[in-house]
Each structure stands twice: as C-alpha cells, then as structure tokens.
C-alpha cells in the first residue's frame, strides 16, 4: 500500500500530465508523455445556404494547406486535425458552431469566416476563450477590433471601398448611385467608406437605396436610382443577389456600369446575370488576387495542385483560405507550446509571409496590408483592369 505522501505525489504528477495535454505543451526533449497526439484546428464555413460557394472554395484551400503540412510531418511530428463545421450562411449558427469547436473539440485555433457578419458573430467567442481566429476574407474593419486574438489575411473594406472610389473618380464618373444590402455588415461598411472617399474626391452620391439578402425583386429601387441619372451604380453586396440586380437593372433601362467588391467573386456570378455577355458585361469589382498576376513559385504550385485536385481554377476565396491556414501553420511551427496565447503571439510576428495571394505582413491591428485589383467582367471570365496599392490612395 502506498503512503499518503506517495499518493499525493502521484496525484500531482497526474495533474501535471493532464495540464500538459490540455495546453498542448511541447516537451523539447521529445518526451511523448507531454506531446499531444494531434493539434486540433477548427474551421467554420458556409458550406450550405445563400453563400455556399464562398464556404466551399475557402474550405478547399484550407484543407489543401492542412493536408500538405501533414504530408510533410505536421508540426514537429504532430499531425494537424481539421474539424470543419457548416454554419449554413447564418450568423447565429456561426456563433454556435464556433462555441462547439472550442468547448467540445478543444480547437486551439479557428479558421473562418468569409462573411463579415458571421465573423463578427463568432469573433467574441474566440476572444473570450483566448483562441486565435484567422478570417481569410472578412473585410469589415470591425472584425479585428473584436480583440487581440482576431486576425485576417485580407485587406479591409475601408481600403477596398477607397480603391473603388478612386477608380470611379479616375474613370470620370461624377455621379454614383449606391445600392446597399442593409442587413449585411460587409455591404454597409463598404457603402459608407466608399461614399466618404468618393465625396472627398469631389464626386456626388446621386442616390441611395437598400435591399436585403434573399430579396428577388429590385425593380422599384433600381427605378429610383435610374431617375437620379448616375454615371455608375455601386452594388457592394454578394454574388447571390448581384446577378439578379444586374438583370433587372438592364430590364428597366439602367445601362450604366455596375461596380462592386470581393463579394462578387463566385463562379455563380456571371451565370446569375444571364451568362457570357449578359447583364454584367463590362462591369467592375475589386478583389484580392488574380492568378495570372502572380508569377511566384508558391502561387504557381498552388494553382497546379488545386486544378489537379478539384479540376477547376481556384478563386480568390480558395487562395485566401490556403493562405490563412498556412499562416497559422507557420505560427504553430514557431510556437514553444500550442495554446491560445502562444499561437496569438506567434501570429503577431508574421512578416513578409510568402502567400499565394502575395506577401503578407500582419500589422499592429492584425490586418494584412496588400494591393487590391480591379477586375472587369468580359464574356464568361474576369480580367485585370487596374490595381491600387495602399500608398496610391494615401493609406
């Protein structure tokens, strides 16, 4: 029979082992007693619902990065386990599944979401639990303001909206109408920042109207916008409504160019507007990346691998998902232990990371500084029309 002191010692040793397992501490000696069997990464994405192409593309990029890391031995010999939850394109579900990933599955970091509204819903959960969250493409400036555990690998709406304002000014559009999805944080922020910068440049907001995600009849609002005689119309929404908006705009005789942001980027955008040479022909939107513009080996290797795996070229969301996962993997490789504060601290030191969407440096607000492209719709494809750096627009 063990003595009381021996029993206390055994209990203490067990507690230490349990703590090491929960925090995922690395034992530099390589002892298997303190090494986790796997590192759990959580992902939440809109795999179904109104913006399912966003979630599908992003998940594919994330999964490719995780698979590649595991094929190379994982993190110091420890394999990564990706657990993905579908948020059905709904903010309340996003909050619920992120809570599940952290509380039930003990994810040490979270990847997601694309939509800013859903990132804003889930970010407080990550911040409260001190679990780093990296959004690949949520551009609303408020997302990373939720706390020091929230990061992004894309530019922000104030930047891309300013880019579109400068573009409109450079195109000679003196009067622009704005058509905003009033329930979408991304759309609202984009419209606000565009208007501020466009007016500063001397432009006039000719008229403003709103709609909601899921609407199908936009003709009343479009008729109002047409009456204001704009030179162009900004529609900072998601592809799920933009195609229908474009078709109905043309049906009522509103023929001026439509402009948008990265929310347009989807293989369903052009088909939704009537296909090649349809209602969006010649229109413009800002975006993070275009494959032909990046010649670096890391980008070309990604393009080939993605094409081979999915038999389709990766869009910007797939590329950003891949970059978000790779930046997390890079941080994990620089950690001394695999817990939230350690991963967060490693992420803050990310400088000139060779992403497939270009070099990524995370600034003091945990945002990425990078250029924005203006893409034009030609036939059934997108083509680069122009690009703007932060320095070009005074940011």
N, C-alpha and C positions, 0 to 999 in steps of 0.2 A: 504493500500500500504506500502511495506517495505521501510525503509530508505536506503540511499546509503551505509551506514556503515553496515547495516544488510545484504544487498545483497553481499557486499564484504566478509563478514564473512561466508555466506552460500557457496559462490564460493570456498573459501579457504578450508572449510570443505569437499566439494565435491572433490577437488583436492587431499586432503589427503587420502580420501577413495579410489580414483582411483589408487593412487600410491601404497597403501597397497595391492590392488587387483592385480596389475601388478607384484609387487615384491613378492607377496605371504607371507607377513609378518605374523608371528604368534602373536596373542594377548594372552599373558599369562593369562589374565583374562578370556579367553574363549569367548570373545565377537564375535558373528557371523558377526558383521559388517566388521571386518578386516580379517576374516579367508577365504581363498579361498575355493570354493565349491569342488575342486578337484586339485590334483597335476598331471600335465601332464608330462609324461616320453616319450621321443621319442626313437624309435629303427629303425635302417636301416639294412637290411639283404638281402642276395642273395636268395630270395625265388624262383626265376627262373634263367635261364641262366646256364652257364657252371659249376658252383659250388653250385647248388641249395641244395644239401644235407647239405652243411655247414650252409646255412641260415636257413633251416628248423629245423635242430637239435638245433641250437642256440636259435631260436625263441621259440621253445617248452620249453626250460629251462627257458628263461626269463619270458614267460607267466606264468609258474608254480609258480615262485617266486612272481610275482605281485599278482596272484590270492590268494596265501597263505597269503600275507601281508594284502590284503583287507578282507579276511575272518577273520583275527584277529583284524579288526578295522581300518586298514590303518595306516596312520601316525597321531598320536594324534587325531584320529577320522575322519581324512580327507582321502577319498579314492584316490587311485592312478588310473590314466587313462593312459594305454599304447597305444600309437599310433605307428603302425609299417608300414614302407614304404619299398617296394621292390626295390632294386637297380639293379635288373636284372644282377647281377655279373659284372657291368660296373662302372669304377671309375668316369666317368663324371656324370652318373646318381646318384651315391652315393653323390657327392657334391650337386647336385640339390635337392635331397630329404631331405638332412640334412638342407639345407637352408630353405626349406619349413617347416620342423618340428619346426625350431626355429622362423622364421619370421611369419608364418601363424598360427601355432598352439601353439606358446608360450611355447614349451617344456623347462623345467628348467634343464634337463639333457638328455644326449643322450647315448644309449647303442648300441655298434657296432663298427666296423665291424669285420668279421673273417679275410678276406683277407687284408694283409698289404697294397697292392696297393690302395685299396678302403679306408682304414683308413687314409692313407697319403693324399688322395684327399679331404676327408671330415674334417679332424682334423683342418686345418686352419680356416674353417668356424666356428667351435665351439670355437676355441681360440679367434678369432676376436670378437665374440659375448659374450665372457665370460660365456659360457655354458659348464659345465664339460662333458667330453666324456669318457666313460669307454669301452675299447675294451676287449671282453672276450678272444680273442685268436690271435690277430695280433702280430706277434713275431719280426718283423723287428725293430731293435733298434731305427731307426729314428722316429718311430711313436710318442713316448712320448717326443721326442725332439722338437716337433712342438709347445710346450708351456706348461705352468703350469696348464692348465685346462684339459690336456690329461693324462689318466691313463690306466693301463692294469692290469689284474689279472692272467696273464700267464708269463712264462719265456720268454726270448728274444732269437733271432736267434744266437747271438754270444755265448750264453750259450749252446743251444742245438746243434749247429754246433761243438762246442768244445767237447761236450759229444760224438758225433758221431766220431770225430777224435780220442778221447781216446779209444772208443770202437773198431775202426778199428785197432788201434795200439795194443790193448790188444788181439784182435783176430789173430794177426800175419800177417795182410795184409800189405805188404811192399810197394805195388804199387796200388794206387786207381785212377781210371778214374772218371771224373766229367762231368755230362750231365745236363746243366742248362737251365731253361726257361728264356731266355734273356729279356723278357718283363714283368717279374714278380719280383717285388721288394723283395718279400719274398725269392724267389729262388736265386736271385743274391746275396743277403746278406748272405744267408746260405752257398752257394758255396764258397764265399770269406772267411768267417770266418773259415769254415772247412779247406780250403787249408792252411791258415796261421797257425792254430794249428797243423794240421797233419804234415806239414813240420817241425815245431818246434820240434815235437816228433821224427823226423828222417824219416818220410815217404816220398814217392815220388809221386807227381801227374803225373801219367803215360800219360794222355792225357785229353784234354778238348774239348767238343762240345756243341752246343746250339740248342735249338728249340724254338717254340712259342706256347703258349696256343691255342688250336684249330687245330694244326697240326695232321695229321693222319699217315704219312709215315716217319718213323725214321730210316729206314734201312741203309741209306748212312752214317749217323752219327755213328750209332752203329757199322757198319763195320770198321770205322776208329778207334773207341775205342777198338774194339776187337784186331785190329792189334798191339796195344800197349801192349798187354798181361798183363792186370791188374789182381790183385787178387780180386778186387771188384769194383763195379761202384756205385758212389753216384748219386742219381736222386732226388734232393731237389725240387720236383715240387708238383703239386696237383694230387689227385686221378684220375681226369678226363683224364689225359694222361698217368699216370704211368702204368695202366693195359696194354694198347696197347704197350707201350715201352717194358714192360717185355715180352709180347708175341713175339714181333718182335726180341728181343734180343735172345730169345731161338731159333727162326726160323733160325737165321744166325749162330748159334753155339756159341753164347756168353753165357756161362753157369755159370759164377761166380756169387756170391751173389750180389743182388742189395740192396742198403741202402737208406733210406730217412728220412724225418722228419714228423712232425704232419700234414702236408698237405696230407699225405696218409690216414688219418683217415676218412673213409667213408664206409658205408655198400655196396657201389658200387665198392670198390677197388678190392676185390677178384673176384667177377663176371666179372669185366673188364679184368682180367688176365686169364680168362678161367675157373674160378670156383675153387672148392676144389682140392688141389694137382696140381694146374695149374702152370703158369709161375712164380708166386711169392712165391711158396712153399719154406720155409726155409729162406726167406729174412727178413730184419730187418728195423725198423723205430723207431725214438724217439717219445715220446708222453707225455702228461701232467698227465695222470690219467689212472688207470685201476681198475674197480670196486672191484675185488677180493682182491686187495692190501690194501684197506682202510676199516677198521672194525668199525670206529666211528659211533655212532648212527645217526648223521646228514647225513652221506653218505648212510647208510642202509635205512633210512627213505625215502631219495630221490629216491633211486633205486626202492623201492617198489611202491612209488607213481607214478613215471614215467612209470614203467611197467604196472601198473593198468590203467593209463590214455591212453597210446599210444600202449600198447600191444607189446612193443619192449624194449630191454635194452638200456639205454642211453649211447651214445658215449661220448668222451671227450668234444666235442663241446657243447653238451647239458648240461653237468655238468658245464663247464666254463660259459655258458650263465646264468645258475642258480646262480652261484657264483657272477658274475658281477652284476646281478640285486639285489642280497641280500646284497652285499657290499654297493650299492647305497642306498638301503632301510635303512641299518644300519646308514649310514651317515645322511640321512634325519631325522632319529629319534634323532640324536644328534645335529641337527641344531637349531638355535634360530629364523631363518627365511629361507624361501625357495627361495633363489635367488642364482645365479651362484657363487659369491664369498663365500657365507656361505657354500654351498654344497662342493665347492672345499676345503675349509679349513677343513671341517669335514672329507673328504676323505683322506687328507694327514695324519690324525691321526689314520688311520686304522692299528692296530697292532694285530697279532695273531688271526685274524678272523677265526672262525671255518667253513671253506668252505667244500663243499663236495669233492673237489679235494685236500684237506689238509689245514693246517693252512696257512693263507695268511697275510703277512705284506707288506705294500707298502713302498718302500724305498724312499730316498730323490729325486730320479729321477722318482718317481711314477710308478715303476716297481715292480712286485712280485718276491720275492726270494723263490724258491722251487726246489725240486728234479725233475729230468727227468727220465723216464722209457725207456728202450729199449724193444720193443715188437717184437716177432718173429711170422711170419705167419705159422700156422700149419693147414693144411686142409682148413676148411672154417672158422677158428677162429684165433684170436690173443692170444698170451700167453706171459707173462712177462719173459724176458730172463735175464735182468740185470737192475740195477738202478745206477744213479750217482747223488751225491749232489754237490752243488757249491763248497764246501770245498774240495771234492775229486779231482776236476780238477783245483784247485787253483783260484777259483773266490769268 
